[in-house]
Amino acid sequence: MLRKRPKASTAADTMYPLLFDRSEIDAFPLPSDVGRAEPWTSFEVARRELASGNRDDAIAIWQRIAVTDNAESRVVLQAWRFLRLSGARPPPEIARTVLGAVIEIPIDGQHDVVASYADGSARYLNHGGDAIIYQGGSASIDQLVKVHIELSQQMADRIGTWDEDAELPKVKSAQGRVLAMTIGGIRFGQGPTEVMEQDPIASDLLQLGRMMAVELIQRSSPQGGTGQ
């Protein structure tokens, strides 16, 4: 009897978990990042300090990363997650600040995924497995990224955070999800799209996600220019 071959991982499969700030302290940085320049060196030092029982030293390193000028939003979010896991809560006045946002749109039984970050970067994961990384260069996409963060901030201002230690629930094939990554933790809503469309902010975010997907695909195509 022939064994069914496992499904090959796609670029989207690989990138999906990297959209979020959900890595655990003992699994970050990734082995491929160990030995790289900052901030990966500092993350590695902090991990070793915590493993050696030097919690305060590890916290001091993550705090430094969290306030580094011009740091990637994903890096800052990860530093804040480690601070929260170690008991160092962010000040209330900044806890709801959105630094990243993700929209998951059901399509053909799977999902297209769009992620935006406060540093202006974006990611698009196609349900077919392709992935696009955007680092700037298009005024129209820059504006869409800005709006994505602003709408997600409106959502984050009115809902609570997800349990720090709990995994994110699976998004079923007929469901959508709109998610905000704040300094104080993840906040999100998900459900059948017909239900989400009844909420003004969720509806706007789903529509925005579709627009961003089109723009990012066009930019990455030969006719639209070189994707970044």
N, C-alpha and C positions, 0 to 999 in steps of 0.2 A: 504493500500500500504506500503510495507516495505521500510524503508529508507536505502539508501546505507551507509554502515559503513565506516567511514573515514579510510584512510590508516594509519596503525600504523607507528610511527616514528621508524627508524632504527638507529643503532649506527652511520652509515655514515651521516644520516640526522642531527643528533645531533652535530656531530663533524665538519661538513662542514663549518658553519659560523665561527667557532673558528680557522680555518686555517688562516684567514685574520686579518688585523689590522683595521677593519672597525667599531668597537664598538663606540657608542656615549658616551660623557663624563658622561651624567646623567644616563647611563645604565651600567656603569663599575666602580668597579668590579661587577660581577654577585652576586646575593643574596647568592649563595652557597659559595662564596669566602670571603664574609664579615666576619671579625673576625679571618681570617687566618693570618699567619705570613707575613712578607715582601715577595714581594712588595705590597701585597694586602692592607695592613694597610695604606701604603703611598698613594696608589691610592684613597682609601676611604677618607683620610684626604684631599687630593687635591680636590676631588669632593665637599666636604663640604666647603672648602675655596672658591672655585669658586662660589658656590651657595650663599655664604655670601658676595660676592662682592670683595673678596680678590684675584683678578686675579694674581697679582705678586707673592703672596705666593704659589698659585697653580702651577704657571709656575716654580718656584724654585724647587718644589717637583718633578715635571715631569722631569726637567733637571737633577736632581740627579739620578732618576731612569734610565734615558737614558744613563748615563755614568757609571752605576754600573758594577764593574768587575764581570765577569762570570754570568751575568744575562741572562735569556732565551731570545733568539732572538725575540720571539713573544711579550714578555714583553717590550723590548726596542722599538720595532716597535709601540706598542700601546702608549707608552709614547711620542714618536715623533709625532704620529697623534694628540694627545691632544695638544701638543705644537703648531703644525701647525694650528689647529682649533682656538687656542687662540692668533694667530698672531705672534708666535715666530718661525720664519723660520730658518731652519738649515743652517749653513755656506755652500756656494756653493761647496767648496772642498770636502764635505762629502755627499752632498744631493743625489747623484746618487748611493751611496753605497747600494748594495743589501744584505739584511739580511734574506730574505725569498723568496721562489719561488714556484709556483703552476702550475702543468700541468693537463689539463682536456682533456681526450681522449674519443671520442665517441665510444660506444660499445653497440650493441643491443638496439639502441634507447635511451640509457642513457649514463652515463659517469663513467669511472674510474678516480680517482683523486689521484695525487701524490704531496705531498708537502715536501720541504726540507728547512732547516734553517741553518744559518751560525754557529750555536752552534753544528751542527752535528746531530741533531735530524731529524726525518722524519715521515710522516703520509701517510697511504694508505687507501683510501676509495673505496671499491669495488662497482660496479654498482648494485650488489645484496643487498647491505645494510651493509655488514661487514666492520669493520675498524681495522686497525693495527697501533699501536704507536711504533715507533722505537726510542730508546734512545742511540744507540751505541752498540758495541760489535762484529760487523762483518766488517772485513777489506774491503771486496768487496763492501758492502753497503756504508760504510764510503766514499769510493772513488766515488761512484755514486752520493752521496749527494754533495760532493765537486765539481764534474763536473757540476751538476745541478746549483749550485750557480754561478760557473764561466761562464757557457753559458748564464745564466740569466743576469749576469753583462754585457756581451757583448750586449745583447738585450737592456738593460736599458740605455746603453751609447749612443744609437742611436735613441731613441724615447722619446716623452714627457710624462708628468704625466697625469693621469686621474683626472677629476674634483673632488676636495676634498669632495664636498657636494653631488655629484651624486652617486646613487647606481650603482653597477657594472651591466652591461647588462646581461640578461639571455643568457646562452650558449645553442643554439638550438641543437636538437638531432643529426644533421649531422655536427655540428661544433666542433672544438677543440679550446682550449685557452692555451696560455703560458703567465704567469703573474709573474712579479717581484715586490716585496715589498721593496722599498728603503727608506732611511731615509727621503727623500723629497716627498714620495708619491708612489702610485701604477702606474706601467707602464705595458702595456700588448698589446697583439695582439690576435685576434680571427677571425675565419672564417671557411669556409668549409675546411676539411682536405686536399683535393686535391689542394687547393690554398696554404694552409700553407706549404705543402710539397715542394712547389717551392721556398720557402725561406730557405736558408741554416741553419740559426740558429733555426728557428721554426721547421724545419724538424728534426734537431738533437735533439731538446728538446722533440718532440713527440716520437721519437725512444727511447730516454733515459727514458722517462716515462714508456714505455712498459717494458723496461729492469728492471727498479726499481720495478715495480709491481710484476714481476716474482720473483725477489730476495726476496722481502719482504714476499710474500706468502710462498715461500719455507722455509724461516727462521721461520715463525710462525707455520708451519705444524709440526706434531709429528716427521716426518722423518727429517725435516730440523733443528729442535731445537726449543727452546722456544722463542716466539716473545716477544719484549719488547715495 
